Amino acid sequence: MKSLLSVDDAATAEEREVSGETLRIRGGRPLTGRVEVKGAKNLATKAMVAALLGETSSTLRDVPDISDVQVVRSLLEVHGVVVTDGDEPGSMVFDPSGAVSAHFEEIDAHAGASRIPILFCGPLLHLLGEALIPDLGGCRIGDRPINFHMDALRAFGAIVDKSYEGIRITAPDGLTGAKIELPYPSVGATEQVLLTAVKARGVTELRNAAIEPEIMDLIAVLQKMGAIISYEPNRVILIEGVDTLRGYDHRCIFDRNEAASWACAALATDGDIFVGGARQQEMLTFLNVFRKAGGWFDVREDGIQFRRDGALKPVVVETDVHPGFMTDWQQPLIVALTQAEGRSIVHETVYENRLGFTEALVQMGADIVVHPDGIASTDRRVPRRALEQAAVINGPTPLHGADVEVPDLRGGYSYVIAALAAEGESIVRNVGIIRRGYEKFFTKLAALGADFDVIG
């Protein structure tokens, strides 16, 4: 195996900008050891955008060294924000005093496959009076329509114009608070409303809001800046607009998605992994399912230890918005469920195409059948959605090596874990995309005893 420290160090410079990279993995070995999780991708990138709203510099701590963070940093710099390293490792300082407009071409060049530019809209409208959004990318896991965002911005009084280059949004008369009810508790749309409403004139009432821990942490960031935000029962958030905001100093909430991924890796490979920085409160729903599936965990002050507790057991899971079982958790869990003794069902209700990754698991020997229209059941707790799917997993089935290509972030992680759980050698292509959400991924795999080479 190559020196993984040098591999990851090199990757942080140039490989994070591409999705290429191929791993040769020799499986059949349990993953054991300790990994550390830092700030959540889904908070850090949004808090970085929030720095545009302040009249003074902001400091963000425990920022993960992942490609999505680098994309947002580049976008901030394109808009004239000065970004420097902070006073401790993993911290960044943002000075928005020189913020300026950017061209479609500049934004598009730095955004790459990221969908983050859409969240620049509110702050840029307040700061500069306009925002430009190029064609949006992101993981190929569903439609992820932006109409929720555009409808919310129109409700604030913004004018949305579409062209061949993308979308130009202006607010010649400024933005005014509004009553907004989301058709679905979308995380991105909730973030959009929060980042826009904090400096809009008057009061904004947001109904059917997302209430994920990362949303609550973003609210904490904005409150530190001087925003007035209150949360009421039944997914209602009230925001009283203010004239000015200052910078913040904030430490990111931990990445519960990465923590759950490593927990599932312990299940799938019959390993023993301590996830430093993981906390129980934000993972309650996951921990319940983990235990039902035959997992054992020990919550400690500095993290959580995960391993199997005998034979794995089948479970029925329905993904949902928080406080339900996250869609980002089901993909690595399905890998582990291929080794459970019986029939498991995973109902995916959040993204319509997120079970396509199971085709590669079938190629590796798994017995998985995807029902493209979902499965109705009297035991269902999450309301059925028109776009839902379901996966039926029968196990245990031995996994064997295969040649597979990563389709998206969480699916890619799952392919790597499946290859590590399988007997024989696997080739996993396009693993660079995993750097979007997993810091020092190769280094962590090596520390856990994974046997692999980077071959391209």
N, C-alpha and C positions, 0 to 999 in steps of 0.2 A: 504493500500500500504506500502511496505517496505521502510525503509530509503534509498533513492536513492543515497545520498552522500556516504554512507558507501558501497553500492553496487558497485558504480563506482570505489571507492578507492580500493576495493578488486579486482575488475576486472583488474585494471592496473597491478597487480602483476602476477597473474596466469591465469585468464580467457582469457586474450588476446591471449594466446597461443593455445586456442582451439576454435572450432566453435560451440560447444554445446549450452547451454543456451536456455531456453524456457520462453516466456512471456505469461501471461494471460492478455488480454486487454479487457476493457469494453469501447465500443465506443459510438459515438453519442454526443461527447462534442467538441466544437471548441477549437483549440489550440491557446492560446493567451499569449503574453509576449515577452520577448527579449532573443535571443541567440547570442553568439559570435562565429564567425568563425576565425580560425587562418590560418597558412600557408597551401598552397595547397599540398595535398598528392603527386600530380604529379610533383611538383617541389622539395619538401623537400627531398624525397628519392633520386632523381637524383643529387641534390647538395651535398648530403652526399657522394655519390660515387665520385663526382668531387674532393673532398678533398684529394683523393689518388694521384692526379696529382701535388699537391703543395709540395714544399720543406720546407715549414713552416706550422704552425698550422692554421686551418680555424675555423671560428665561424659562425654558422648558427642560426638565430633568428626566433621567432614565429614558432617553429617546433611543429606540432600537436602531441599530445600524442595518437597515434594510433598504431595498431599492425604492420602495414607495416613499420613504422619508427623503431620499435623495431627489426624487422627482419633485416633491413639494418644495424642497429647498431651492432647486433650480428655478421653479416657477416664481417663488418669492423674489429671487435675485433678478429674474427677468423684469419683474415689476419694480425694481429699484430698492428692495429691502436688503439691508446689509445683514448677513448671517455669519456669526462667528462662534467659535467653541466657547463654552462656558467655563466656570471655575472648577468643575469636576468632570471626570470621564462620563460621556454620554449626555452631556448637557449642551444646549444651544441657546444663543442670544440673538434676538431679532430686533433690528432697529428699522421701523417703518417710516422714519421721517423723510426719506427721499423717494417715497413711492411714486411711480409714474405709470402711465398706460403702456401696454405692450401690444404688438401686432399679432394677428392670427398666426402668422408663420412662426413667430418666436414661441408662442404658447404651444402650438402644435409640435414643434421640434423638441421641446423639453418635456411635454406631457407624455409622449409615447403612448403606451396602452392604458395609462391611468385615467380614471374618471374624475379625479380630484378637481380639475379646473372648474367644474360646475359650482363647487362650494366657495369659490372666490367671488361669486356674483354679488352677494349682499355687502361684504366688506368693501369691494371695489366701487360699488354704486355709492356708498356713503363717502368714500374717500375721493373718488375721481369722477363720479357721475356716469360712468359706463363700465361695462364688463364684456369681454369677448370670450366666446366659448367655441373651440374647434370641434370637429367630429370626435365623439367620445369612444374610448376603447374599453378595456377592463377584461376580466375573465369571461370566457365563453360559457356562462352557466345560466343564461336566460335573457329575457328581453331587457330587463332593468330600465323601463321607460323613464324619460326625464320629464314627462308631462306633469308629474307631481311637483317638481321643482319650478317649472315654468308657470304653472297655475298659481303657485304660492307667490312668486315674484310679481305676477300681474295683480294679485290681490293687494299687494303693498303699493301698487301704483306704477310699477315698472312697465316699460314698453319693450316688447320682445320682437325683434326683426330677424328673419331667417334669410340667409344668402347661401351661395355655393360654398363660401368659406367656412360657414358655421352659423353661430347665433350672436347677434349684437344686442345687448340689453342696456337701456338708458333710463334715467329717472330725472327728466328736466325739472320737475317740480318737487323733487325729493321723495322720500318714502314715508308712508303713513301706516300706522298700526291697523291690523285687520282681524276679522274673525275667520279662521281657517279650520276646516275639518278635513283631515286626510282620508281618502277612501280606504287606506290600509296603513297601519302604523309603521311606515317606512322610516328606517334609520336615517337614510340620506336626506329625505325631505324634512324630517324633524330637525336635523342639523342645519339645513338651509334656512328654515324659519327662525331658529335661534340666532344664527349669525346675522340675519337680516333685521330681525325685530328689535334687537337690543338698542339700536340707534334710530329706529323709526319713530316718527311723532305719534304720541298716544300709546294706547294699550293694544297688545296683540293677544288674542285668545286662540290657542291651538288645541284642537280636539282630536282624539284618536292618535295621540302622539306616541312615538316609540319611547320606551323607558329603560333601554339597556343600560348597564352600569357605565359604559363609555359615554352615553348621553348625559347621565348624571354627573360624570366627571367633567364633561364639557361645560355643563351649567356651572359647576364649581369654578372653572377657569374664568368664565364670563362674569360671575359674581365677584371674583377677586379684582376684575378690571373695573368694577363699578356698576355692573348691570343689576337690574331688579327683576328677578325671576322667581316665581313660586310654582310649586307643583301641587295640584289638587287631585282628588280621587278620580278614578275612571279615565285615566290618560289625558287629563287636561293640564296644560301648562299656560300660565299667564306671564307675559313679559311687558313691563312698563318701560317704554323707550326713554333713553337719557341722551343728553346733548354730547357728552364727552365720555370717553373711557381711557383708562391708563393701562400701562403694561402690567403683566402678571409675573409671578414666580411660582411655578407649579411642578410637582412631581407626578408623572403619568401613572395612572392605574395600571396594574400588571396585565399582561396579555393572557386572558383566560382561554383564548382559542389555541394558542401555542401550548399552554399547560395541558389542556385536554388532549391535544395531539400526542404529546409524550406519554400521557396516561394510557391512551389506546395502544401506543407502541409497546408498552409493557405488557398489556393484555395479549396482543397479537403474537409477540415473540416469546411469551412466557418469561419475561424479564423482570427486573426490579429497578425502578427509576425514581429517584428523588428529584422533584421539580422545585428548585429554590425560587422563592418569590411568589409562588402560588398561594392563594388565599381561599378559605372555605366559603365565605359568604357569597361571593360572586359565582361560585361553581356548584351551588346546592343541587340544582336540577341535574347537572351532569353527574355529580357524585352519587345520587340516588340510582341512576341508570347504570353507572359503573358497578355499583355494589350488586344490583340485580343480575348483571351479566356475569357475576362470578369474580369480580375484582375486590381487592383489599386495599384500603388506604389508611394512612396515619397522618392526621393533621398536626403539624408542629408549628412553632412560632415563626420559623424561617421558611416554611414551605410544606409540601405534601409529598409523602412517599406512596408510590403506586406499584402493585403487583397482583398476580392472580391469587385466588383463594380456592384452589382445587380446580375441577373441571369448569370450563366456561358454560354458561347457561343461555338459552335463547331468550330474547326480549322483544317486545313490541314498542316501537318508538314513533312518536309524531313530532316532527319539527314544528317550531312555532316561534313567534317573536317572544322576547323576554317578558315574563319569567319562564317561558317554555324552553324546550330543548333546542338549542341553536342549530341552524342549518349547517354551520361550519363544523359542528361536532360529528355529524352523521357519517361523513366520508371515512375518516380513520376508524370510527367505531365499526363500520361495516366490514373492514378488513379483519378485525378481531372476531366478529360474529361468524365469519366463515369457519372458525374453529370451535364454535359453540355446539353443544350436543342437542340438536333439535332445529325447529323452524322459527326463525326470527323474521319480523316484518318492520321495515322502516318506511313510514309515510313522510314523503317530502312535500311540504305544503307552502314553502317560501319561494323557491326558484323552480321553474318548470323543467329545466334541463340538467339538473344537478346529479342525476343518477346515470348519466351516460358513461361515467368513469368506470362503472362496474363491468363493462365489456372486457376491459383488460384483465380484471380479476377472474372472469370466466376463462379467459385465455390461459390463466395461470392455474386453473383447476377448480375454481370456486363454482358452487351450484347456486347461481343467482338468477332470478327471473324478474324483469322489470315490467310492471303493469303501467303503461303509458297514461292511462286515465285514472290511476289510483284504485283503491279498494275500499268499498263501502263496508261499514261494520257498525253494529249496535254499540260496540265498546268505544267507538271513537269519541275523543274529548275535544279535539281541535276541529272547528267547523271546516267542512270540505271546501276546497277551492277549485275553480274551473281548470287551473293549470297544474294541479298536483299530480304526482306520480307515487308509485310504491315499489319497493324492492322486497322480494321474498328470498331469504337466505336460508338454505338447508345445509346443515353441517353435522359433524365436522368433515371437511374435505381437505386432504393434503394439498398444499400449494407447491407448484414447481416453477422453476425459472422460466422467463419468457423475455421477449424483446418488445418493450412498450414505450409509448411516447406520452409525456405529461400533457394533459389537456388544460389544467387550471391550477391555481395555487393549492387548495386543499386536496383536490384529486391527485396532484403531483406528490404531495407528502404521503398520501395513502399508497401510491404505487411504490414508493421507496420502502415504506414499512412492510408492504406485502412481499416485496423482493427479499427483504431481510428475514421475513418469517418463512419464506419458501425454501425448499431443498434445491440445491443446484445453483447455477449462475444465471443472472438476469442482466439485461441491458436496459437501462432507463434513460430515455432521451429527453431533451428539452427541460432539464431540471433547473436551469437558471431561473425559471419563473418562480421557483420556490423561494428565491431570495426576496420576493415581494413582501413576504410576511414572516420569514424565519431568519433570525439573526445568527450569523456564523454557523449555518446549518451543517456544513461538512465537519467543522471542528467539533460540534456537539455529537454528531454521529460517531466520530472517531473516539471521543471520550467515553462513549457507551459501549465500545467494543465492536462496532460494525466493521465488516470486512469488505472494503470496496476500493476501487480506483477511479480517478477522474481520467477519462480517456479521450475527451474532446470537448 
